[in-house]
Amino acid sequence: MAHNGNGAPNKLALAAGFGIGFTWIVLAVLVLIAAMQGKSYDRPDYALAWGLVGVFLLGAGICAVIGTWWHNLRPHPEH
């Protein structure tokens, strides 16, 4: 776990994990918007390709945010 010696979460680990996760989510939204624009231009291949990239980026971003929370901020039972 990424905790300091006093049990507090590591701020650098939080910043990196949430920063990467939210960046990927923003990129996914932009890519999905581009995919919808491609569909409106009658380019189903463009829409499919960028739609898949957007879905995978969205999944990666959500997993990064949840994983950061899971490993750093959720309550841990005392051992």
N, C-alpha and C positions, 0 to 999 in steps of 0.2 A: 504494500500500500504506500502511497505517496503522502506520508505524514511527517511532520517535523517531530523532533524529540519530545515535545510537550503534548503531542496528540492532536495538534491543530493541522488542518489540511495544508498541503504545500501550495502556496499561491501561484508559483510558476507552473506547476502541473495543472492547476485549475485554468489558468489563463491560456496555456497551450491547448489543452483539450477542448475547452469551450470555444476558443478562438478558431481552431481548425474546424470544429463541428459546425459552428454558425457560418463560417466562410463557405463551407461546402453546401450548406443549405441555401445560402444566397445564390451561389453559382448554379445550383440545381434549378432554382426558380427562374433565373435568367435563361438557362438552357431550355427549360420547358416553354417559356414564352417564345423563344426562337423556333421551337418545334411547332407551336401553334401557328406562328407566322408562315412557316414553310408549308403547312397544310393549307392555309388560306391562299397561297400562291400556286396551288395544285401541284405540289411536290411531295407526294406521299413517302418517297424514299428519304427525303430530308427530314420530314416529320418523324418517321419511324426511327431513324438513326439518332437524331438529337433527343427524341423522346426517351429512348433507352438509356442514353447517357445521363439525361436528367433524372430518371428514376433511380439509377445506380448511385448518382451523386447524392440524391436525397436520402437514400438508404444509408449511405456511408456517413452523411452528416448527422442523421438522427442517431445512429449507433455510436458515433464519437461523443455526442452530448450525453447520451444515456450511460455510456461506458465511463465517462469522466465522473458523472454524478455517482455511479455505482461504486467506483473505486475510491472516491475521495470524500463524498459528503453524506452518504447514507449512514445511519447509526450502526455501530458495530457492537455486537455483544461482548461483554468483558470476558476475557479468557481466564 
